[in-house]
Amino acid sequence: MLNSKDRARLMKASHDAPVVCQVGKAGVTPSVTESVIEAVEARELIKIGVLDSCEESAREIAEVLAGRARAEVVRVIGRKIVLYKEYKDKRRSK
């Protein structure tokens, strides 16, 4: 569970980060889920974009993806989602 200081630090770090994955009209598909899991395990902090054609809300998508990737939702602003998952191996973290 993230505290407010950790969340603020992660929000600042994610500000200029590029969007790694996009959720489109089909919503949360197995391929989207797989790419999010791979990205969050490789990068620790990722940004996901939700296209306008997607009928689900960004908050719903964030909760689903965070649950499947065993990550935490840092922030949902508009149609952007930021997820965080701490590295399993502490030596890899910055």
Biopython code that builds the backbone (N, CA, C, O; Angstrom):
import numpy as np
from Bio.PDB.StructureBuilder import StructureBuilder

atoms = [
    (1, "MET", "N", (0.846, -1.187, 0.000)),
    (1, "MET", "CA", (0.000, 0.000, 0.000)),
    (1, "MET", "C", (0.885, 1.241, 0.000)),
    (1, "MET", "O", (1.831, 1.351, 0.780)),
    (2, "LEU", "N", (0.563, 2.156, -0.876)),
    (2, "LEU", "CA", (1.338, 3.386, -0.994)),
    (2, "LEU", "C", (0.849, 4.435, -0.011)),
    (2, "LEU", "O", (-0.356, 4.613, 0.167)),
    (3, "ASN", "N", (1.785, 5.129, 0.627)),
    (3, "ASN", "CA", (1.386, 6.260, 1.457)),
    (3, "ASN", "C", (1.407, 7.521, 0.589)),
    (3, "ASN", "O", (1.783, 7.460, -0.581)),
    (4, "SER", "N", (1.011, 8.644, 1.146)),
    (4, "SER", "CA", (0.865, 9.865, 0.348)),
    (4, "SER", "C", (2.208, 10.372, -0.192)),
    (4, "SER", "O", (2.258, 10.908, -1.299)),
    (5, "LYS", "N", (3.286, 10.213, 0.564)),
    (5, "LYS", "CA", (4.599, 10.665, 0.083)),
    (5, "LYS", "C", (5.079, 9.804, -1.082)),
    (5, "LYS", "O", (5.614, 10.323, -2.062)),
    (6, "ASP", "N", (4.889, 8.496, -0.976)),
    (6, "ASP", "CA", (5.269, 7.609, -2.069)),
    (6, "ASP", "C", (4.442, 7.903, -3.316)),
    (6, "ASP", "O", (4.970, 7.941, -4.427)),
    (7, "ARG", "N", (3.151, 8.109, -3.122)),
    (7, "ARG", "CA", (2.258, 8.411, -4.246)),
    (7, "ARG", "C", (2.675, 9.720, -4.932)),
    (7, "ARG", "O", (2.682, 9.804, -6.160)),
    (8, "ALA", "N", (3.019, 10.734, -4.139)),
    (8, "ALA", "CA", (3.448, 12.018, -4.705)),
    (8, "ALA", "C", (4.753, 11.856, -5.480)),
    (8, "ALA", "O", (4.909, 12.442, -6.552)),
    (9, "ARG", "N", (5.683, 11.076, -4.957)),
    (9, "ARG", "CA", (6.959, 10.836, -5.629)),
    (9, "ARG", "C", (6.736, 10.113, -6.962)),
    (9, "ARG", "O", (7.355, 10.448, -7.972)),
    (10, "LEU", "N", (5.850, 9.123, -6.949)),
    (10, "LEU", "CA", (5.565, 8.368, -8.163)),
    (10, "LEU", "C", (4.809, 9.206, -9.194)),
    (10, "LEU", "O", (5.052, 9.071, -10.394)),
    (11, "MET", "N", (3.906, 10.058, -8.746)),
    (11, "MET", "CA", (3.186, 10.936, -9.677)),
    (11, "MET", "C", (4.161, 11.877, -10.376)),
    (11, "MET", "O", (4.045, 12.129, -11.575)),
    (12, "LYS", "N", (5.128, 12.395, -9.607)),
    (12, "LYS", "CA", (6.130, 13.285, -10.188)),
    (12, "LYS", "C", (6.983, 12.535, -11.201)),
    (12, "LYS", "O", (7.278, 13.062, -12.274)),
    (13, "ALA", "N", (7.379, 11.324, -10.874)),
    (13, "ALA", "CA", (8.206, 10.526, -11.775)),
    (13, "ALA", "C", (7.456, 10.143, -13.047)),
    (13, "ALA", "O", (8.072, 9.995, -14.103)),
    (14, "SER", "N", (6.157, 9.983, -12.963)),
    (14, "SER", "CA", (5.377, 9.548, -14.123)),
    (14, "SER", "C", (4.957, 10.700, -15.034)),
    (14, "SER", "O", (4.442, 10.466, -16.127)),
    (15, "HIS", "N", (5.169, 11.921, -14.602)),
    (15, "HIS", "CA", (4.683, 13.070, -15.363)),
    (15, "HIS", "C", (5.187, 13.074, -16.810)),
    (15, "HIS", "O", (4.395, 13.237, -17.738)),
    (16, "ASP", "N", (6.468, 12.900, -17.006)),
    (16, "ASP", "CA", (7.041, 12.947, -18.357)),
    (16, "ASP", "C", (7.198, 11.568, -18.990)),
    (16, "ASP", "O", (7.728, 11.451, -20.095)),
    (17, "ALA", "N", (6.745, 10.532, -18.305)),
    (17, "ALA", "CA", (6.877, 9.170, -18.826)),
    (17, "ALA", "C", (5.971, 8.984, -20.045)),
    (17, "ALA", "O", (4.863, 9.519, -20.087)),
    (18, "PRO", "N", (6.442, 8.231, -21.028)),
    (18, "PRO", "CA", (5.605, 7.985, -22.204)),
    (18, "PRO", "C", (4.515, 6.946, -21.900)),
    (18, "PRO", "O", (4.641, 6.150, -20.970)),
    (19, "VAL", "N", (3.466, 6.972, -22.689)),
    (19, "VAL", "CA", (2.417, 5.969, -22.575)),
    (19, "VAL", "C", (2.961, 4.652, -23.130)),
    (19, "VAL", "O", (3.408, 4.587, -24.275)),
    (20, "VAL", "N", (2.918, 3.614, -22.310)),
    (20, "VAL", "CA", (3.494, 2.327, -22.680)),
    (20, "VAL", "C", (2.476, 1.438, -23.377)),
    (20, "VAL", "O", (2.831, 0.644, -24.248)),
    (21, "CYS", "N", (1.216, 1.570, -22.996)),
    (21, "CYS", "CA", (0.168, 0.695, -23.513)),
    (21, "CYS", "C", (-1.110, 1.511, -23.692)),
    (21, "CYS", "O", (-1.327, 2.494, -22.984)),
    (22, "GLN", "N", (-1.948, 1.104, -24.631)),
    (22, "GLN", "CA", (-3.227, 1.775, -24.833)),
    (22, "GLN", "C", (-4.355, 0.758, -24.802)),
    (22, "GLN", "O", (-4.225, -0.360, -25.300)),
    (23, "VAL", "N", (-5.453, 1.171, -24.208)),
    (23, "VAL", "CA", (-6.660, 0.344, -24.163)),
    (23, "VAL", "C", (-7.642, 0.952, -25.153)),
    (23, "VAL", "O", (-7.983, 2.131, -25.060)),
    (24, "GLY", "N", (-8.090, 0.140, -26.098)),
    (24, "GLY", "CA", (-8.949, 0.646, -27.162)),
    (24, "GLY", "C", (-10.395, 0.218, -27.029)),
    (24, "GLY", "O", (-10.880, -0.046, -25.928)),
    (25, "LYS", "N", (-11.073, 0.154, -28.149)),
    (25, "LYS", "CA", (-12.502, -0.130, -28.216)),
    (25, "LYS", "C", (-12.859, -1.475, -27.594)),
    (25, "LYS", "O", (-13.919, -1.611, -26.983)),
    (26, "ALA", "N", (-11.995, -2.462, -27.740)),
    (26, "ALA", "CA", (-12.265, -3.804, -27.210)),
    (26, "ALA", "C", (-12.149, -3.876, -25.696)),
    (26, "ALA", "O", (-12.574, -4.861, -25.092)),
    (27, "GLY", "N", (-11.590, -2.863, -25.082)),
    (27, "GLY", "CA", (-11.456, -2.850, -23.623)),
    (27, "GLY", "C", (-10.234, -3.629, -23.169)),
    (27, "GLY", "O", (-9.215, -3.671, -23.860)),
    (28, "VAL", "N", (-10.347, -4.240, -22.009)),
    (28, "VAL", "CA", (-9.231, -4.979, -21.427)),
    (28, "VAL", "C", (-9.238, -6.402, -21.990)),
    (28, "VAL", "O", (-9.944, -7.281, -21.496)),
    (29, "THR", "N", (-8.444, -6.601, -23.022)),
    (29, "THR", "CA", (-8.328, -7.912, -23.655)),
    (29, "THR", "C", (-7.160, -8.674, -23.031)),
    (29, "THR", "O", (-6.346, -8.081, -22.324)),
    (30, "PRO", "N", (-7.068, -9.982, -23.286)),
    (30, "PRO", "CA", (-5.922, -10.736, -22.769)),
    (30, "PRO", "C", (-4.577, -10.196, -23.255)),
    (30, "PRO", "O", (-3.597, -10.224, -22.511)),
    (31, "SER", "N", (-4.520, -9.710, -24.485)),
    (31, "SER", "CA", (-3.250, -9.172, -24.989)),
    (31, "SER", "C", (-2.876, -7.867, -24.291)),
    (31, "SER", "O", (-1.698, -7.627, -24.024)),
    (32, "VAL", "N", (-3.855, -7.031, -23.996)),
    (32, "VAL", "CA", (-3.590, -5.804, -23.243)),
    (32, "VAL", "C", (-3.108, -6.159, -21.841)),
    (32, "VAL", "O", (-2.140, -5.582, -21.345)),
    (33, "THR", "N", (-3.782, -7.103, -21.211)),
    (33, "THR", "CA", (-3.399, -7.522, -19.870)),
    (33, "THR", "C", (-1.973, -8.057, -19.855)),
    (33, "THR", "O", (-1.189, -7.726, -18.966)),
    (34, "GLU", "N", (-1.642, -8.880, -20.835)),
    (34, "GLU", "CA", (-0.304, -9.458, -20.911)),
    (34, "GLU", "C", (0.756, -8.379, -21.104)),
    (34, "GLU", "O", (1.806, -8.423, -20.464)),
    (35, "SER", "N", (0.491, -7.415, -21.975)),
    (35, "SER", "CA", (1.481, -6.361, -22.210)),
    (35, "SER", "C", (1.650, -5.463, -20.985)),
    (35, "SER", "O", (2.755, -4.995, -20.712)),
    (36, "VAL", "N", (0.572, -5.220, -20.250)),
    (36, "VAL", "CA", (0.661, -4.418, -19.025)),
    (36, "VAL", "C", (1.471, -5.162, -17.968)),
    (36, "VAL", "O", (2.306, -4.558, -17.296)),
    (37, "ILE", "N", (1.237, -6.453, -17.813)),
    (37, "ILE", "CA", (1.985, -7.246, -16.834)),
    (37, "ILE", "C", (3.476, -7.239, -17.172)),
    (37, "ILE", "O", (4.313, -7.042, -16.291)),
    (38, "GLU", "N", (3.804, -7.452, -18.435)),
    (38, "GLU", "CA", (5.209, -7.441, -18.849)),
    (38, "GLU", "C", (5.844, -6.072, -18.622)),
    (38, "GLU", "O", (6.974, -5.982, -18.141)),
    (39, "ALA", "N", (5.127, -5.014, -18.963)),
    (39, "ALA", "CA", (5.681, -3.669, -18.837)),
    (39, "ALA", "C", (5.889, -3.272, -17.384)),
    (39, "ALA", "O", (6.920, -2.692, -17.044)),
    (40, "VAL", "N", (4.927, -3.575, -16.526)),
    (40, "VAL", "CA", (5.048, -3.159, -15.129)),
    (40, "VAL", "C", (6.129, -3.963, -14.401)),
    (40, "VAL", "O", (6.747, -3.463, -13.462)),
    (41, "GLU", "N", (6.354, -5.188, -14.827)),
    (41, "GLU", "CA", (7.431, -5.971, -14.225)),
    (41, "GLU", "C", (8.793, -5.514, -14.734)),
    (41, "GLU", "O", (9.788, -5.637, -14.019)),
    (42, "ALA", "N", (8.856, -4.996, -15.943)),
    (42, "ALA", "CA", (10.122, -4.536, -16.503)),
    (42, "ALA", "C", (10.469, -3.113, -16.070)),
    (42, "ALA", "O", (11.642, -2.784, -15.899)),
    (43, "ARG", "N", (9.446, -2.266, -15.892)),
    (43, "ARG", "CA", (9.699, -0.843, -15.648)),
    (43, "ARG", "C", (9.348, -0.368, -14.247)),
    (43, "ARG", "O", (9.839, 0.677, -13.821)),
    (44, "GLU", "N", (8.540, -1.077, -13.539)),
    (44, "GLU", "CA", (8.095, -0.733, -12.190)),
    (44, "GLU", "C", (6.993, 0.333, -12.199)),
    (44, "GLU", "O", (6.031, 0.208, -11.441)),
    (45, "LEU", "N", (7.098, 1.359, -13.018)),
    (45, "LEU", "CA", (6.117, 2.433, -13.086)),
    (45, "LEU", "C", (5.745, 2.642, -14.546)),
    (45, "LEU", "O", (6.610, 2.928, -15.374)),
    (46, "ILE", "N", (4.447, 2.498, -14.870)),
    (46, "ILE", "CA", (4.020, 2.646, -16.263)),
    (46, "ILE", "C", (2.809, 3.559, -16.375)),
    (46, "ILE", "O", (2.040, 3.739, -15.431)),
    (47, "LYS", "N", (2.673, 4.127, -17.568)),
    (47, "LYS", "CA", (1.526, 4.973, -17.881)),
    (47, "LYS", "C", (0.745, 4.299, -18.999)),
    (47, "LYS", "O", (1.323, 3.836, -19.983)),
    (48, "ILE", "N", (-0.573, 4.247, -18.839)),
    (48, "ILE", "CA", (-1.455, 3.595, -19.807)),
    (48, "ILE", "C", (-2.460, 4.630, -20.303)),
    (48, "ILE", "O", (-2.995, 5.412, -19.517)),
    (49, "GLY", "N", (-2.709, 4.628, -21.590)),
    (49, "GLY", "CA", (-3.695, 5.523, -22.177)),
    (49, "GLY", "C", (-4.977, 4.766, -22.504)),
    (49, "GLY", "O", (-4.938, 3.620, -22.952)),
    (50, "VAL", "N", (-6.105, 5.417, -22.276)),
    (50, "VAL", "CA", (-7.406, 4.838, -22.612)),
    (50, "VAL", "C", (-7.978, 5.675, -23.752)),
    (50, "VAL", "O", (-8.215, 6.873, -23.596)),
    (51, "LEU", "N", (-8.194, 5.037, -24.888)),
    (51, "LEU", "CA", (-8.691, 5.753, -26.060)),
    (51, "LEU", "C", (-10.145, 6.169, -25.873)),
    (51, "LEU", "O", (-10.877, 5.572, -25.084)),
    (52, "ASP", "N", (-10.552, 7.198, -26.608)),
    (52, "ASP", "CA", (-11.921, 7.703, -26.522)),
    (52, "ASP", "C", (-12.948, 6.666, -26.977)),
    (52, "ASP", "O", (-14.104, 6.715, -26.557)),
    (53, "SER", "N", (-12.537, 5.737, -27.824)),
    (53, "SER", "CA", (-13.470, 4.734, -28.329)),
    (53, "SER", "C", (-13.814, 3.670, -27.286)),
    (53, "SER", "O", (-14.760, 2.906, -27.476)),
    (54, "CYS", "N", (-13.071, 3.614, -26.206)),
    (54, "CYS", "CA", (-13.326, 2.638, -25.150)),
    (54, "CYS", "C", (-14.547, 3.072, -24.342)),
    (54, "CYS", "O", (-14.639, 4.222, -23.914)),
    (55, "GLU", "N", (-15.478, 2.149, -24.138)),
    (55, "GLU", "CA", (-16.728, 2.477, -23.447)),
    (55, "GLU", "C", (-16.599, 2.435, -21.925)),
    (55, "GLU", "O", (-17.402, 3.053, -21.225)),
    (56, "GLU", "N", (-15.612, 1.723, -21.407)),
    (56, "GLU", "CA", (-15.429, 1.628, -19.960)),
    (56, "GLU", "C", (-14.709, 2.872, -19.450)),
    (56, "GLU", "O", (-13.995, 3.537, -20.199)),
    (57, "SER", "N", (-14.901, 3.176, -18.177)),
    (57, "SER", "CA", (-14.215, 4.334, -17.607)),
    (57, "SER", "C", (-12.765, 3.971, -17.298)),
    (57, "SER", "O", (-12.429, 2.802, -17.104)),
    (58, "ALA", "N", (-11.927, 4.980, -17.258)),
    (58, "ALA", "CA", (-10.508, 4.760, -16.967)),
    (58, "ALA", "C", (-10.324, 4.193, -15.561)),
    (58, "ALA", "O", (-9.425, 3.382, -15.340)),
    (59, "ARG", "N", (-11.146, 4.599, -14.625)),
    (59, "ARG", "CA", (-11.045, 4.096, -13.251)),
    (59, "ARG", "C", (-11.335, 2.595, -13.204)),
    (59, "ARG", "O", (-10.623, 1.849, -12.531)),
    (60, "GLU", "N", (-12.365, 2.150, -13.909)),
    (60, "GLU", "CA", (-12.692, 0.718, -13.955)),
    (60, "GLU", "C", (-11.555, -0.087, -14.574)),
    (60, "GLU", "O", (-11.185, -1.147, -14.070)),
    (61, "ILE", "N", (-11.012, 0.421, -15.658)),
    (61, "ILE", "CA", (-9.915, -0.254, -16.334)),
    (61, "ILE", "C", (-8.689, -0.313, -15.427)),
    (61, "ILE", "O", (-8.002, -1.333, -15.370)),
    (62, "ALA", "N", (-8.418, 0.778, -14.721)),
    (62, "ALA", "CA", (-7.276, 0.823, -13.813)),
    (62, "ALA", "C", (-7.387, -0.244, -12.735)),
    (62, "ALA", "O", (-6.410, -0.928, -12.430)),
    (63, "GLU", "N", (-8.568, -0.385, -12.161)),
    (63, "GLU", "CA", (-8.758, -1.379, -11.100)),
    (63, "GLU", "C", (-8.595, -2.801, -11.631)),
    (63, "GLU", "O", (-7.995, -3.648, -10.970)),
    (64, "VAL", "N", (-9.125, -3.061, -12.815)),
    (64, "VAL", "CA", (-9.013, -4.394, -13.415)),
    (64, "VAL", "C", (-7.555, -4.727, -13.719)),
    (64, "VAL", "O", (-7.071, -5.802, -13.363)),
    (65, "LEU", "N", (-6.857, -3.798, -14.379)),
    (65, "LEU", "CA", (-5.466, -4.048, -14.745)),
    (65, "LEU", "C", (-4.566, -4.152, -13.521)),
    (65, "LEU", "O", (-3.654, -4.979, -13.492)),
    (66, "ALA", "N", (-4.809, -3.330, -12.519)),
    (66, "ALA", "CA", (-4.000, -3.399, -11.298)),
    (66, "ALA", "C", (-4.200, -4.741, -10.603)),
    (66, "ALA", "O", (-3.244, -5.326, -10.094)),
    (67, "GLY", "N", (-5.411, -5.221, -10.580)),
    (67, "GLY", "CA", (-5.674, -6.514, -9.969)),
    (67, "GLY", "C", (-5.016, -7.650, -10.717)),
    (67, "GLY", "O", (-4.446, -8.551, -10.102)),
    (68, "ARG", "N", (-5.085, -7.619, -12.025)),
    (68, "ARG", "CA", (-4.489, -8.695, -12.827)),
    (68, "ARG", "C", (-2.961, -8.659, -12.796)),
    (68, "ARG", "O", (-2.317, -9.707, -12.835)),
    (69, "ALA", "N", (-2.379, -7.464, -12.726)),
    (69, "ALA", "CA", (-0.919, -7.331, -12.720)),
    (69, "ALA", "C", (-0.355, -7.327, -11.298)),
    (69, "ALA", "O", (0.860, -7.273, -11.105)),
    (70, "ARG", "N", (-1.239, -7.384, -10.314)),
    (70, "ARG", "CA", (-0.832, -7.294, -8.903)),
    (70, "ARG", "C", (-0.020, -6.026, -8.664)),
    (70, "ARG", "O", (1.027, -6.047, -8.017)),
    (71, "ALA", "N", (-0.527, -4.932, -9.200)),
    (71, "ALA", "CA", (0.115, -3.624, -9.085)),
    (71, "ALA", "C", (-0.811, -2.686, -8.322)),
    (71, "ALA", "O", (-1.925, -3.059, -7.953)),
    (72, "GLU", "N", (-0.343, -1.477, -8.092)),
    (72, "GLU", "CA", (-1.158, -0.480, -7.408)),
    (72, "GLU", "C", (-1.449, 0.683, -8.349)),
    (72, "GLU", "O", (-0.599, 1.086, -9.143)),
    (73, "VAL", "N", (-2.655, 1.208, -8.247)),
    (73, "VAL", "CA", (-3.035, 2.375, -9.034)),
    (73, "VAL", "C", (-2.464, 3.598, -8.326)),
    (73, "VAL", "O", (-2.807, 3.880, -7.178)),
    (74, "VAL", "N", (-1.597, 4.315, -9.017)),
    (74, "VAL", "CA", (-1.015, 5.529, -8.457)),
    (74, "VAL", "C", (-1.951, 6.696, -8.709)),
    (74, "VAL", "O", (-2.219, 7.506, -7.822)),
    (75, "ARG", "N", (-2.448, 6.765, -9.953)),
    (75, "ARG", "CA", (-3.261, 7.916, -10.327)),
    (75, "ARG", "C", (-4.072, 7.609, -11.575)),
    (75, "ARG", "O", (-3.628, 6.877, -12.460)),
    (76, "VAL", "N", (-5.258, 8.178, -11.629)),
    (76, "VAL", "CA", (-6.077, 8.153, -12.840)),
    (76, "VAL", "C", (-6.512, 9.595, -13.086)),
    (76, "VAL", "O", (-7.261, 10.178, -12.303)),
    (77, "ILE", "N", (-6.027, 10.151, -14.185)),
    (77, "ILE", "CA", (-6.405, 11.522, -14.544)),
    (77, "ILE", "C", (-6.923, 11.492, -15.965)),
    (77, "ILE", "O", (-6.204, 11.128, -16.896)),
    (78, "GLY", "N", (-8.162, 11.875, -16.121)),
    (78, "GLY", "CA", (-8.761, 11.854, -17.450)),
    (78, "GLY", "C", (-8.745, 10.444, -18.007)),
    (78, "GLY", "O", (-9.396, 9.547, -17.471)),
    (79, "ARG", "N", (-8.004, 10.252, -19.076)),
    (79, "ARG", "CA", (-7.930, 8.945, -19.714)),
    (79, "ARG", "C", (-6.518, 8.355, -19.618)),
    (79, "ARG", "O", (-6.127, 7.523, -20.437)),
    (80, "LYS", "N", (-5.773, 8.789, -18.624)),
    (80, "LYS", "CA", (-4.423, 8.270, -18.369)),
    (80, "LYS", "C", (-4.408, 7.551, -17.017)),
    (80, "LYS", "O", (-4.986, 8.022, -16.037)),
    (81, "ILE", "N", (-3.734, 6.406, -16.993)),
    (81, "ILE", "CA", (-3.626, 5.581, -15.792)),
    (81, "ILE", "C", (-2.145, 5.391, -15.488)),
    (81, "ILE", "O", (-1.349, 5.153, -16.397)),
    (82, "VAL", "N", (-1.776, 5.495, -14.225)),
    (82, "VAL", "CA", (-0.405, 5.223, -13.805)),
    (82, "VAL", "C", (-0.447, 4.067, -12.819)),
    (82, "VAL", "O", (-1.130, 4.128, -11.797)),
    (83, "LEU", "N", (0.305, 2.998, -13.145)),
    (83, "LEU", "CA", (0.385, 1.824, -12.284)),
    (83, "LEU", "C", (1.808, 1.651, -11.773)),
    (83, "LEU", "O", (2.770, 2.012, -12.450)),
    (84, "TYR", "N", (1.931, 1.095, -10.568)),
    (84, "TYR", "CA", (3.229, 0.857, -9.949)),
    (84, "TYR", "C", (3.261, -0.536, -9.344)),
    (84, "TYR", "O", (2.316, -0.974, -8.688)),
    (85, "LYS", "N", (4.374, -1.219, -9.583)),
    (85, "LYS", "CA", (4.602, -2.509, -8.944)),
    (85, "LYS", "C", (6.071, -2.566, -8.565)),
    (85, "LYS", "O", (6.947, -2.454, -9.422)),
    (86, "GLU", "N", (6.330, -2.739, -7.296)),
    (86, "GLU", "CA", (7.704, -2.767, -6.815)),
    (86, "GLU", "C", (8.428, -3.981, -7.382)),
    (86, "GLU", "O", (7.856, -5.066, -7.494)),
    (87, "TYR", "N", (9.694, -3.784, -7.736)),
    (87, "TYR", "CA", (10.507, -4.889, -8.236)),
    (87, "TYR", "C", (10.588, -5.994, -7.197)),
    (87, "TYR", "O", (10.672, -5.729, -5.998)),
    (88, "LYS", "N", (10.562, -7.228, -7.664)),
    (88, "LYS", "CA", (10.740, -8.362, -6.756)),
    (88, "LYS", "C", (12.173, -8.390, -6.238)),
    (88, "LYS", "O", (12.416, -8.671, -5.064)),
    (89, "ASP", "N", (13.116, -8.094, -7.128)),
    (89, "ASP", "CA", (14.528, -8.092, -6.781)),
    (89, "ASP", "C", (14.929, -6.659, -6.436)),
    (89, "ASP", "O", (14.979, -5.800, -7.316)),
    (90, "LYS", "N", (15.211, -6.402, -5.172)),
    (90, "LYS", "CA", (15.522, -5.032, -4.724)),
    (90, "LYS", "C", (16.767, -4.456, -5.409)),
    (90, "LYS", "O", (16.893, -3.237, -5.519)),
    (91, "ARG", "N", (17.682, -5.302, -5.868)),
    (91, "ARG", "CA", (18.912, -4.817, -6.498)),
    (91, "ARG", "C", (18.624, -4.129, -7.833)),
    (91, "ARG", "O", (19.419, -3.302, -8.281)),
    (92, "ARG", "N", (17.507, -4.456, -8.470)),
    (92, "ARG", "CA", (17.164, -3.845, -9.762)),
    (92, "ARG", "C", (16.604, -2.443, -9.600)),
    (92, "ARG", "O", (16.696, -1.630, -10.519)),
    (93, "SER", "N", (16.024, -2.149, -8.441)),
    (93, "SER", "CA", (15.377, -0.853, -8.260)),
    (93, "SER", "C", (16.411, 0.258, -8.160)),
    (93, "SER", "O", (17.566, 0.029, -7.802)),
    (94, "LYS", "N", (15.970, 1.455, -8.481)),
    (94, "LYS", "CA", (16.876, 2.615, -8.513)),
    (94, "LYS", "C", (17.162, 3.131, -7.130)),
    (94, "LYS", "O", (17.904, 4.100, -6.974)),
]
sb = StructureBuilder()
sb.init_structure("model")
sb.init_model(0)
sb.init_chain("A")
sb.init_seg("    ")
for serial, (resi, resn, name, xyz) in enumerate(atoms, 1):
    if name == "N":
        sb.init_residue(resn, " ", resi, " ")
    sb.init_atom(name, np.array(xyz, "f"), 0.0, 1.0, " ", f" {name:<3s}", serial, name[0])
structure = sb.get_structure()
